[in-house]
Amino acid sequence: MMGGVPGYGPRLSTRTGRSAQLPMAIISACATGVLIAGCYLDRSGLVVAIAVVQVALVLGWLLSADAPGRVGSIMIGLAAAAGSDYSLYRWSEHGYEPVLPVLGLAVVAMFAHQLSRFRDRTRVVESLSDLALLTVAVVAIGGLLLLRQQGNGDRTTLAVVSAVGAGLIAAHLVDAVLPVPRYDPAVDRGFLATVIGAVVGGVVSLLVLRQVIDFSNARSALVGAVAALVACLLSVGATFAGAHSSVTIGAARLRPLVGALMTISLSVPAGYVLINALSA
């Protein structure tokens, strides 16, 4: 439904149909390809690959959200991404702990940003919530640096990235053809795609980790299956949220980019936890 909102241009409901699944599959494949390339390089190369995804996510998320104060929000998002990457690269032996100061400073910056808007201080809650979720996502994907530093890190990092990416691609393609049974009548996402995505993720992880002693037998498949399952469920949640919100016409075009990158980023901690739990 088209409508006019003063100061924000024409808006529409973002009911997500099957036509959105193919673009999301393509974007997921591209982002996964960038991260896989980084996995084959040294840790510095992986940092560059992660940074590419983070920058694309920051710009796409804040432009698609159409929240006020976007320039300041983009600066905070990029600063949080840079700070988390440096912290996790420099002190990776401490897990996610080094990013706590980054998150703390980001919270302070968020409120300072809202206070600095003066006369344009509207939709404050929306702006804060958008930026908070974005900050969590750009920090979460840094977990790949933690995995890379551990034993067999080149293989485990590759397994997590490949499983998540392959699972998402498979799920989007299935939903583009047969979204059954649907999670919601307004959203063309089905349980079948989630199951197939998890299976594909497990198979990919098995192929990558089959020669790693710590992940012999079913462990290698379990890592990929669970990581892909988390990614597929997050993707469904992102699609559901988008279908029940209104955005500008221009912003709606960025939804597939944002949905794919946000899902991949937020899935990384699940892979990190699984790898450490199963290799202990």
Backbone bond lengths (Angstrom), bond angles and torsions (degrees), N, CA, C in turn:
res aa  C-N    CA-C-N  psi(-1)  N-CA   C-N-CA  omega(-1)  CA-C   N-CA-C  phi
1 M - - - 1.467 - - 1.517 108.40 -
2 M 1.323 115.49 128.62 1.457 120.04 -179.57 1.523 109.51 -87.44
3 G 1.299 115.11 152.25 1.448 118.66 179.12 1.505 110.10 -164.68
4 G 1.330 116.72 167.83 1.451 120.69 179.26 1.502 110.68 -113.48
5 V 1.317 116.40 130.72 1.453 122.07 177.22 1.514 106.79 -123.16
6 P 1.326 117.53 116.07 1.456 120.31 -176.37 1.516 111.91 -53.23
7 G 1.319 115.16 127.31 1.451 120.25 175.53 1.507 114.38 87.38
8 Y 1.347 118.43 -8.11 1.448 119.21 -175.67 1.519 112.94 -128.61
9 G 1.313 119.06 -1.64 1.453 120.98 174.94 1.509 112.08 80.58
10 P 1.360 117.05 -179.25 1.451 121.48 -178.83 1.516 111.67 -64.58
11 R 1.342 114.89 144.97 1.457 119.70 -177.64 1.509 108.91 -130.14
12 L 1.320 116.10 160.72 1.447 120.92 179.57 1.506 109.79 -148.34
13 S 1.334 114.25 161.72 1.458 120.30 175.62 1.513 108.28 -80.80
14 T 1.332 117.57 136.96 1.456 121.21 -176.42 1.515 111.20 -99.82
15 R 1.313 118.29 59.04 1.445 122.35 172.64 1.522 108.10 -62.73
16 T 1.290 116.49 121.50 1.448 119.97 -172.75 1.516 110.55 -92.46
17 G 1.345 117.22 115.82 1.445 121.84 179.81 1.508 111.92 -101.67
18 R 1.343 114.34 -175.65 1.450 119.17 -177.94 1.520 111.63 -64.13
19 S 1.336 117.61 -26.88 1.460 120.92 -178.06 1.523 112.43 -62.90
20 A 1.347 117.70 -21.88 1.462 120.68 -179.42 1.520 112.16 -81.18
21 Q 1.332 117.65 -16.20 1.453 120.49 -174.38 1.530 112.53 -71.11
22 L 1.315 117.26 -38.97 1.466 119.93 -179.69 1.531 111.85 -65.00
23 P 1.349 119.51 -46.45 1.468 118.67 175.39 1.531 112.87 -58.83
24 M 1.338 116.84 -38.84 1.462 119.22 179.29 1.522 110.93 -67.36
25 A 1.319 117.46 -35.80 1.466 120.50 176.60 1.523 110.60 -64.83
26 I 1.337 116.62 -41.23 1.464 120.63 -179.67 1.525 110.90 -66.82
27 I 1.327 116.18 -44.10 1.470 119.96 179.63 1.523 110.63 -65.13
28 S 1.330 117.30 -40.93 1.468 120.98 176.59 1.519 110.55 -60.02
29 A 1.334 116.55 -40.60 1.460 120.60 179.45 1.529 111.08 -65.42
30 C 1.327 116.75 -41.65 1.467 120.78 179.96 1.531 111.21 -65.38
31 A 1.327 116.68 -46.61 1.463 120.43 179.92 1.524 110.82 -63.86
32 T 1.328 116.26 -41.60 1.461 120.36 178.12 1.522 110.60 -63.60
33 G 1.331 116.69 -39.64 1.459 120.16 178.15 1.517 112.22 -61.81
34 V 1.332 116.55 -41.15 1.471 120.58 177.95 1.523 110.66 -62.22
35 L 1.327 116.96 -45.07 1.463 121.05 -178.80 1.524 111.63 -69.33
36 I 1.335 117.36 -37.41 1.461 120.12 177.66 1.527 109.96 -63.97
37 A 1.327 116.61 -40.81 1.462 119.86 176.31 1.520 110.70 -58.90
38 G 1.340 116.13 -40.93 1.460 119.88 177.46 1.510 112.50 -65.19
39 C 1.339 117.28 -33.27 1.467 121.29 179.10 1.522 111.90 -64.96
40 Y 1.322 117.53 -29.88 1.460 121.50 179.77 1.520 112.48 -82.80
41 L 1.332 116.63 -9.84 1.459 120.92 176.95 1.524 109.52 -96.17
42 D 1.321 117.23 -175.26 1.459 119.52 175.62 1.524 109.57 -78.35
43 R 1.329 117.34 -175.61 1.459 120.48 -176.44 1.525 111.54 -62.86
44 S 1.318 117.51 -33.33 1.458 120.11 177.89 1.520 110.83 -64.89
45 G 1.327 116.14 -39.37 1.457 120.13 177.36 1.512 111.81 -65.79
46 L 1.336 116.27 -36.70 1.461 120.28 177.79 1.519 110.75 -66.50
47 V 1.334 117.01 -36.60 1.466 120.72 177.12 1.528 110.10 -60.56
48 V 1.315 116.74 -42.58 1.470 120.94 179.60 1.525 110.25 -62.77
49 A 1.338 116.93 -44.25 1.463 120.71 -179.93 1.525 110.94 -62.44
50 I 1.329 116.12 -43.07 1.462 120.52 178.52 1.526 109.95 -63.45
51 A 1.321 116.84 -41.83 1.464 121.02 -179.10 1.528 111.42 -62.33
52 V 1.320 117.19 -37.22 1.466 120.53 178.36 1.525 110.41 -60.98
53 V 1.326 116.00 -45.24 1.463 120.60 179.14 1.526 110.35 -65.97
54 Q 1.330 117.04 -41.39 1.462 120.69 -179.21 1.527 111.85 -63.02
55 V 1.316 117.30 -44.14 1.466 120.40 -179.65 1.522 110.37 -63.56
56 A 1.325 116.56 -44.66 1.462 120.03 178.77 1.524 110.98 -62.14
57 L 1.325 116.56 -39.07 1.458 120.79 179.26 1.525 111.82 -66.90
58 V 1.323 116.91 -45.15 1.468 120.90 -179.50 1.527 110.78 -60.15
59 L 1.308 116.66 -50.47 1.465 119.89 -178.55 1.521 111.60 -65.83
60 G 1.320 116.88 -46.05 1.458 120.11 -178.87 1.512 113.14 -65.78
61 W 1.341 116.97 -42.02 1.462 121.26 -177.54 1.522 111.21 -64.24
62 L 1.312 117.50 -48.66 1.455 119.87 -174.79 1.523 112.38 -73.48
63 L 1.321 117.47 -30.40 1.460 119.62 175.97 1.520 111.39 -74.19
64 S 1.323 116.80 -37.18 1.462 119.40 179.53 1.520 111.84 -74.77
65 A 1.333 117.04 -29.85 1.462 120.27 179.53 1.522 111.25 -69.13
66 D 1.324 117.41 -26.38 1.464 122.48 177.93 1.529 112.22 56.51
67 A 1.330 115.93 31.02 1.465 119.95 177.50 1.526 109.42 -85.12
68 P 1.325 118.28 153.32 1.467 120.81 179.17 1.521 111.51 -69.57
69 G 1.321 115.65 162.49 1.462 120.28 179.19 1.508 113.34 70.43
70 R 1.333 116.63 36.89 1.467 119.53 -171.57 1.528 112.59 -70.84
71 V 1.323 118.50 -33.67 1.466 120.13 -178.13 1.528 110.64 -62.25
72 G 1.316 116.35 -48.80 1.462 119.98 177.90 1.513 111.52 -64.08
73 S 1.334 117.08 -37.62 1.462 120.62 -179.84 1.524 111.13 -65.21
74 I 1.327 116.58 -39.60 1.465 120.21 177.87 1.524 110.28 -63.29
75 M 1.316 117.41 -40.96 1.461 120.76 179.28 1.525 110.91 -63.61
76 I 1.329 116.64 -41.96 1.470 120.10 179.25 1.525 110.27 -66.85
77 G 1.328 116.92 -42.65 1.454 120.15 179.97 1.519 111.97 -61.90
78 L 1.315 117.09 -44.80 1.466 120.49 179.17 1.527 111.18 -66.93
79 A 1.330 117.50 -37.51 1.462 120.48 178.49 1.522 110.74 -65.89
80 A 1.343 117.11 -40.17 1.463 120.70 177.75 1.516 110.79 -64.01
81 A 1.334 116.90 -40.11 1.468 120.93 178.79 1.526 110.55 -63.67
82 A 1.333 116.76 -46.29 1.462 120.44 -179.38 1.527 111.21 -65.33
83 G 1.335 116.20 -42.58 1.458 119.69 -179.77 1.521 112.83 -64.59
84 S 1.323 116.87 -41.10 1.470 119.93 179.87 1.524 110.99 -69.29
85 D 1.330 117.11 -39.75 1.469 119.80 179.08 1.527 110.86 -62.29
86 Y 1.317 116.39 -44.70 1.462 119.51 179.79 1.530 110.79 -64.07
87 S 1.339 116.31 -44.73 1.464 119.99 -177.73 1.525 111.75 -63.51
88 L 1.332 116.68 -43.79 1.462 119.91 -178.39 1.532 111.32 -73.03
89 Y 1.300 117.24 -29.58 1.465 120.29 176.42 1.523 111.01 -72.49
90 R 1.322 115.97 -39.89 1.478 120.87 -174.89 1.520 111.80 -79.96
91 W 1.336 118.07 -37.98 1.462 120.72 -175.27 1.534 111.02 -126.68
92 S 1.307 116.81 50.57 1.467 121.57 -174.87 1.522 113.26 -67.14
93 E 1.327 117.80 -20.42 1.468 119.79 -178.98 1.523 112.55 -69.30
94 H 1.323 118.49 -10.78 1.462 122.25 -179.06 1.527 113.00 -101.21
95 G 1.316 118.36 13.97 1.454 120.87 179.85 1.522 111.62 67.68
96 Y 1.335 114.88 -144.44 1.468 119.53 -178.85 1.532 112.24 -80.17
97 E 1.311 118.20 -3.02 1.466 121.28 -176.18 1.532 113.62 -55.85
98 P 1.335 120.12 -39.62 1.470 119.65 -178.39 1.522 114.66 -62.10
99 V 1.333 119.08 -17.86 1.463 119.48 -178.26 1.529 112.34 -86.31
100 L 1.332 117.85 -5.37 1.466 119.72 -179.84 1.531 112.19 -59.91
101 P 1.348 118.80 -44.78 1.475 117.46 175.89 1.521 112.38 -61.52
102 V 1.328 117.37 -34.73 1.462 120.89 178.52 1.521 110.12 -63.02
103 L 1.330 116.46 -45.24 1.459 120.69 178.82 1.523 111.23 -64.32
104 G 1.334 116.37 -39.77 1.456 119.93 178.83 1.519 112.09 -62.91
105 L 1.322 116.26 -45.09 1.461 120.00 178.10 1.526 111.29 -66.52
106 A 1.321 116.23 -33.78 1.464 119.82 178.92 1.523 110.81 -64.27
107 V 1.329 117.15 -39.39 1.467 120.72 178.94 1.529 110.06 -62.91
108 V 1.332 115.81 -44.67 1.474 119.96 178.12 1.524 110.24 -61.22
109 A 1.331 116.70 -43.23 1.457 120.91 -179.62 1.524 111.63 -64.63
110 M 1.334 116.65 -36.24 1.470 120.18 178.94 1.527 111.45 -60.65
111 F 1.332 116.23 -47.45 1.467 119.31 -178.92 1.528 111.21 -70.60
112 A 1.334 116.76 -37.02 1.463 119.29 176.92 1.528 110.33 -63.36
113 H 1.313 115.86 -37.25 1.464 120.77 178.60 1.519 111.08 -63.64
114 Q 1.324 117.03 -42.13 1.470 120.15 179.23 1.528 111.04 -66.29
115 L 1.325 116.94 -39.87 1.465 120.27 179.52 1.523 111.85 -67.29
116 S 1.316 117.10 -29.16 1.470 120.92 -176.95 1.525 112.86 -79.52
117 R 1.333 117.17 -5.78 1.467 119.37 -177.35 1.528 112.67 -79.35
118 F 1.318 118.45 -16.63 1.459 124.59 175.34 1.534 112.16 51.81
119 R 1.340 117.99 -113.36 1.458 121.48 -173.37 1.531 113.13 -68.39
120 D 1.319 116.17 -20.52 1.468 119.82 -178.41 1.529 111.34 -95.16
121 R 1.345 116.32 23.97 1.460 119.60 -175.52 1.533 110.16 -82.34
122 T 1.331 115.53 76.23 1.461 122.31 177.97 1.520 109.16 -122.56
123 R 1.342 116.87 157.45 1.464 123.24 178.53 1.533 110.63 50.14
124 V 1.331 115.05 47.40 1.466 121.00 -175.60 1.531 111.30 -65.30
125 V 1.330 116.92 -45.04 1.468 120.66 -178.28 1.525 110.53 -61.49
126 E 1.332 116.48 -42.99 1.468 120.22 179.47 1.520 111.03 -62.30
127 S 1.321 116.00 -44.49 1.453 120.27 -179.15 1.531 111.14 -63.86
128 L 1.337 116.60 -43.23 1.462 120.85 179.73 1.526 112.24 -64.83
129 S 1.329 116.44 -44.44 1.458 119.84 -177.78 1.525 111.55 -66.44
130 D 1.335 116.75 -39.70 1.462 120.23 177.56 1.526 111.05 -60.98
131 L 1.322 115.59 -46.40 1.457 120.05 -177.41 1.535 111.41 -69.82
132 A 1.335 117.34 -34.37 1.465 120.56 179.20 1.530 110.97 -64.96
133 L 1.326 116.49 -45.94 1.461 119.93 179.01 1.523 110.90 -64.74
134 L 1.301 116.82 -39.91 1.458 120.72 178.19 1.525 110.76 -61.43
135 T 1.326 116.96 -43.21 1.467 121.13 -179.89 1.517 111.36 -61.38
136 V 1.322 116.51 -43.13 1.470 120.32 177.91 1.525 110.38 -60.45
137 A 1.319 117.21 -41.51 1.457 121.12 -177.39 1.528 112.19 -66.20
138 V 1.336 117.18 -46.29 1.469 119.04 -177.36 1.526 110.94 -68.88
139 V 1.322 117.47 -25.75 1.462 120.64 175.22 1.527 110.37 -78.01
140 A 1.320 116.99 -39.39 1.464 121.74 -175.97 1.521 112.45 -60.54
141 I 1.320 117.46 -42.29 1.461 120.08 -176.36 1.524 112.38 -65.88
142 G 1.330 116.57 -19.05 1.464 120.47 176.66 1.512 113.01 -64.53
143 G 1.341 117.34 -12.48 1.459 120.30 177.06 1.514 113.13 -58.82
144 L 1.324 117.58 -20.91 1.461 120.29 176.76 1.533 110.91 -63.14
145 L 1.333 116.77 -31.81 1.464 120.21 176.87 1.523 110.91 -68.00
146 L 1.322 116.44 -33.72 1.463 120.49 177.84 1.526 110.46 -67.67
147 L 1.316 116.37 -43.42 1.462 120.22 178.72 1.527 111.15 -63.56
148 R 1.313 116.52 -40.42 1.462 120.64 -176.10 1.519 111.57 -63.55
149 Q 1.327 117.16 -30.24 1.452 121.41 -177.15 1.526 112.10 -77.50
150 Q 1.317 118.68 -19.25 1.457 122.48 -176.19 1.525 111.73 -81.53
151 G 1.336 115.96 173.82 1.456 120.61 177.49 1.520 111.16 -60.66
152 N 1.329 116.66 138.92 1.468 122.48 -175.42 1.523 111.84 56.08
153 G 1.333 116.02 28.61 1.457 120.69 -175.38 1.514 114.02 -61.56
154 D 1.326 117.59 -30.98 1.457 119.09 178.94 1.524 111.52 -64.47
155 R 1.350 116.99 -36.77 1.458 120.87 -179.20 1.534 111.94 -81.39
156 T 1.336 117.63 -42.24 1.466 119.51 -177.63 1.526 111.55 -67.62
157 T 1.330 116.38 -38.83 1.463 119.66 177.27 1.519 110.65 -63.40
158 L 1.325 115.84 -44.49 1.456 120.86 178.43 1.524 110.71 -62.47
159 A 1.340 117.05 -38.76 1.466 120.89 -179.10 1.524 111.42 -64.09
160 V 1.325 116.74 -45.04 1.464 120.58 -178.64 1.526 110.48 -64.93
161 V 1.324 116.93 -48.40 1.466 120.49 -179.03 1.528 110.94 -61.98
162 S 1.323 116.45 -46.16 1.464 120.88 -177.43 1.518 111.72 -65.87
163 A 1.334 116.66 -41.88 1.467 120.45 -178.62 1.526 111.00 -65.63
164 V 1.321 116.49 -45.90 1.465 120.46 179.47 1.523 110.54 -62.84
165 G 1.331 116.38 -47.35 1.459 120.16 -178.69 1.517 112.55 -64.58
166 A 1.333 117.15 -46.71 1.466 120.61 -179.09 1.522 110.98 -65.05
167 G 1.333 116.20 -39.89 1.463 119.56 179.09 1.515 112.34 -62.87
168 L 1.329 116.34 -42.49 1.459 120.05 179.06 1.523 111.87 -66.70
169 I 1.322 116.62 -42.57 1.463 120.08 179.49 1.524 110.38 -60.85
170 A 1.334 116.23 -46.06 1.465 120.43 179.81 1.526 111.02 -61.99
171 A 1.333 116.85 -43.43 1.467 120.62 -178.85 1.520 111.75 -63.87
172 H 1.316 117.05 -42.53 1.472 119.88 179.47 1.527 111.23 -65.15
173 L 1.312 116.79 -40.57 1.465 119.77 -179.90 1.528 111.29 -66.13
174 V 1.328 116.85 -40.30 1.466 119.92 177.87 1.523 110.45 -65.14
175 D 1.321 117.16 -43.55 1.463 120.39 179.54 1.526 111.97 -65.93
176 A 1.319 117.11 -26.64 1.463 120.18 177.74 1.522 111.17 -69.47
177 V 1.338 116.05 -23.26 1.463 120.47 -177.15 1.528 112.33 -107.10
178 L 1.344 115.74 -46.13 1.469 119.50 -172.95 1.530 110.24 -143.88
179 P 1.329 118.30 80.14 1.474 120.94 179.98 1.536 112.25 -81.58
180 V 1.318 117.90 75.55 1.463 122.14 -177.99 1.533 109.81 -134.13
181 P 1.360 117.05 153.62 1.467 124.58 -24.65 1.522 109.62 -69.44
182 R 1.320 116.57 142.37 1.459 120.88 -173.31 1.528 112.08 -71.15
183 Y 1.333 114.23 145.04 1.463 119.93 174.02 1.528 110.86 -73.49
184 D 1.336 115.89 -31.07 1.454 120.89 -177.47 1.526 107.96 -154.93
185 P 1.331 118.80 140.47 1.468 120.57 -178.77 1.524 113.52 -59.35
186 A 1.339 117.36 -27.43 1.461 120.70 -176.75 1.522 113.31 -84.18
187 V 1.345 116.56 -7.21 1.464 120.38 -174.46 1.523 110.06 -126.51
188 D 1.315 116.32 127.73 1.462 121.31 178.90 1.527 110.68 -83.95
189 R 1.321 115.93 62.27 1.464 122.08 174.99 1.525 107.67 -130.26
190 G 1.331 116.03 130.48 1.448 119.92 -175.16 1.524 113.66 -121.83
191 F 1.319 115.48 159.94 1.465 122.09 -178.99 1.527 111.12 -66.58
192 L 1.334 117.05 -32.85 1.457 120.69 179.53 1.521 111.37 -57.87
193 A 1.321 116.82 -42.99 1.464 120.90 -179.94 1.527 111.13 -63.98
194 T 1.327 116.94 -37.38 1.461 120.67 178.95 1.520 110.65 -63.51
195 V 1.329 116.47 -43.73 1.467 120.79 179.80 1.524 110.77 -64.36
196 I 1.327 116.20 -45.98 1.467 120.05 -179.60 1.532 110.43 -64.33
197 G 1.327 117.07 -39.48 1.457 120.26 177.47 1.514 112.10 -60.22
198 A 1.347 117.13 -42.12 1.461 121.12 178.38 1.526 111.15 -64.78
199 V 1.330 116.96 -41.48 1.466 121.15 179.30 1.531 110.73 -63.61
200 V 1.317 116.35 -45.57 1.472 120.57 179.20 1.526 110.29 -61.54
201 G 1.332 117.08 -42.41 1.455 120.36 177.83 1.512 112.12 -61.02
202 G 1.334 116.62 -40.33 1.459 120.37 178.26 1.514 112.43 -64.61
203 V 1.321 116.84 -41.63 1.467 120.92 179.63 1.525 110.87 -64.71
204 V 1.328 116.75 -44.38 1.471 121.10 -179.90 1.527 110.67 -62.51
205 S 1.320 116.36 -44.81 1.464 120.23 179.00 1.529 111.27 -63.15
206 L 1.325 116.65 -38.87 1.464 120.91 178.42 1.523 110.56 -60.74
207 L 1.308 117.31 -41.77 1.457 121.33 -179.68 1.531 111.67 -67.37
208 V 1.325 116.79 -35.31 1.461 120.49 -177.67 1.529 111.74 -77.53
209 L 1.335 116.83 -39.15 1.469 121.35 -172.69 1.525 114.47 -101.34
210 R 1.313 118.92 5.50 1.460 120.49 -171.89 1.532 113.75 -62.56
211 Q 1.328 117.06 -22.82 1.463 120.03 -179.26 1.528 113.01 -100.99
212 V 1.327 117.40 4.44 1.464 121.41 177.25 1.528 108.61 -91.03
213 I 1.313 117.30 121.37 1.462 121.84 -172.97 1.518 112.25 -58.85
214 D 1.321 117.90 -40.63 1.473 121.09 -177.64 1.522 112.58 -64.84
215 F 1.314 117.09 -16.77 1.463 120.00 -176.66 1.529 111.25 -123.71
216 S 1.298 114.72 40.74 1.461 119.23 177.25 1.528 109.87 -74.14
217 N 1.300 115.30 166.32 1.466 122.72 179.78 1.530 111.61 60.00
218 A 1.332 115.32 -131.00 1.469 119.50 -172.15 1.526 113.00 -84.01
219 R 1.309 118.41 -10.09 1.466 119.91 -176.38 1.523 112.36 -60.86
220 S 1.317 115.70 -42.04 1.464 118.97 -178.05 1.519 111.27 -63.26
221 A 1.326 116.98 -41.11 1.465 120.25 178.94 1.523 111.20 -69.49
222 L 1.339 116.64 -35.96 1.466 120.90 -178.63 1.518 111.11 -63.76
223 V 1.338 117.11 -40.37 1.463 121.00 179.21 1.527 110.78 -57.28
224 G 1.323 115.83 -51.37 1.456 119.82 -177.74 1.509 113.49 -68.21
225 A 1.332 116.06 -39.29 1.464 119.72 -177.94 1.524 111.30 -64.29
226 V 1.325 116.69 -45.52 1.466 120.14 -177.98 1.532 110.45 -70.30
227 A 1.327 117.30 -42.68 1.471 120.12 178.66 1.522 110.79 -61.50
228 A 1.331 116.72 -42.72 1.462 120.28 178.82 1.522 111.24 -68.09
229 L 1.335 117.01 -37.08 1.465 120.55 177.87 1.523 110.74 -62.25
230 V 1.328 116.76 -44.66 1.468 120.59 177.38 1.525 110.09 -60.11
231 A 1.321 116.57 -43.54 1.464 120.36 -179.67 1.528 111.51 -63.69
232 C 1.319 116.86 -42.94 1.468 120.30 -179.54 1.528 111.30 -64.80
233 L 1.317 117.15 -40.42 1.460 120.29 179.12 1.529 111.18 -68.24
234 L 1.322 116.87 -39.09 1.466 120.00 175.66 1.526 110.66 -63.26
235 S 1.324 116.15 -38.09 1.456 120.27 178.53 1.523 111.31 -64.61
236 V 1.325 116.29 -40.88 1.468 120.00 176.66 1.526 110.25 -62.45
237 G 1.329 116.58 -43.03 1.454 120.42 178.36 1.521 112.37 -61.79
238 A 1.336 116.01 -40.72 1.466 119.85 178.58 1.526 110.83 -64.95
239 T 1.325 116.70 -40.94 1.456 120.28 178.50 1.520 111.24 -66.02
240 F 1.318 116.42 -41.24 1.466 121.53 179.00 1.516 110.66 -61.66
241 A 1.349 116.75 -43.77 1.465 120.33 179.38 1.518 110.96 -64.18
242 G 1.331 116.97 -40.61 1.449 120.38 -179.98 1.512 112.99 -66.90
243 A 1.348 116.75 -33.82 1.466 120.75 -178.46 1.513 112.37 -70.83
244 H 1.319 117.12 -20.97 1.460 120.56 -177.80 1.524 112.10 -110.80
245 S 1.325 116.26 24.49 1.460 120.22 177.58 1.520 108.75 -128.98
246 S 1.316 115.38 167.46 1.462 121.25 178.17 1.510 109.23 -119.93
247 V 1.325 116.06 135.46 1.458 121.11 178.63 1.522 108.38 -137.57
248 T 1.321 116.35 169.26 1.451 119.13 175.20 1.521 109.54 -70.35
249 I 1.339 115.69 160.94 1.455 120.33 -178.78 1.524 110.77 -59.61
250 G 1.336 117.03 -44.88 1.458 119.99 179.68 1.518 112.18 -62.99
251 A 1.328 116.57 -41.54 1.457 120.00 -179.21 1.521 112.04 -66.12
252 A 1.338 117.14 -32.35 1.463 120.57 -178.30 1.521 111.49 -61.55
253 R 1.318 117.22 -29.17 1.456 120.23 -179.90 1.526 112.19 -67.89
254 L 1.323 117.33 -20.54 1.458 120.91 -179.40 1.523 112.76 -90.99
255 R 1.330 117.79 -5.21 1.453 120.77 -177.11 1.533 113.66 -57.45
256 P 1.351 118.95 -44.43 1.473 117.91 178.91 1.526 112.80 -60.55
257 L 1.336 117.08 -40.83 1.459 120.91 178.59 1.519 110.60 -61.52
258 V 1.317 115.84 -49.07 1.460 120.66 -177.78 1.526 111.29 -64.74
259 G 1.330 116.76 -44.72 1.451 119.96 -178.84 1.511 112.71 -60.31
260 A 1.326 116.66 -42.97 1.466 120.55 -178.48 1.526 111.77 -68.40
261 L 1.333 117.42 -47.98 1.463 120.66 -177.22 1.529 111.99 -69.04
262 M 1.335 116.49 -38.44 1.455 119.79 178.52 1.528 110.49 -64.16
263 T 1.324 117.02 -41.64 1.458 121.06 -179.26 1.522 111.62 -64.05
264 I 1.325 116.31 -46.62 1.465 119.89 179.51 1.523 110.91 -61.19
265 S 1.322 116.87 -44.09 1.464 121.22 -177.67 1.521 111.89 -63.12
266 L 1.329 117.26 -45.77 1.459 120.72 -177.00 1.526 112.51 -74.33
267 S 1.338 117.78 -13.93 1.464 121.00 179.66 1.527 112.48 -83.47
268 V 1.321 117.82 -19.47 1.463 121.59 -175.65 1.532 113.02 -59.81
269 P 1.354 120.24 -44.49 1.470 118.44 178.99 1.527 113.61 -58.12
270 A 1.336 117.58 -33.73 1.465 119.94 178.08 1.526 110.23 -63.15
271 G 1.330 117.02 -42.80 1.459 120.29 177.38 1.518 111.96 -65.09
272 Y 1.329 116.34 -38.55 1.473 120.76 178.80 1.524 111.18 -62.83
273 V 1.320 116.38 -45.64 1.465 120.46 179.74 1.523 110.74 -64.62
274 L 1.320 117.90 -42.57 1.458 121.91 -178.91 1.533 111.25 -63.13
275 I 1.306 116.26 -45.96 1.456 119.81 -179.82 1.529 110.77 -58.60
276 N 1.311 116.66 -45.96 1.465 120.27 -178.35 1.528 112.43 -70.83
277 A 1.319 117.62 -35.03 1.463 120.52 179.88 1.523 111.87 -70.36
278 L 1.322 117.31 -39.67 1.461 120.84 -176.32 1.519 113.90 -83.68
279 S 1.315 116.55 -18.42 1.467 119.32 179.49 1.515 112.31 -95.82
280 A 1.333 117.36 -3.18 1.465 120.71 -178.31 1.529 111.18 -72.28
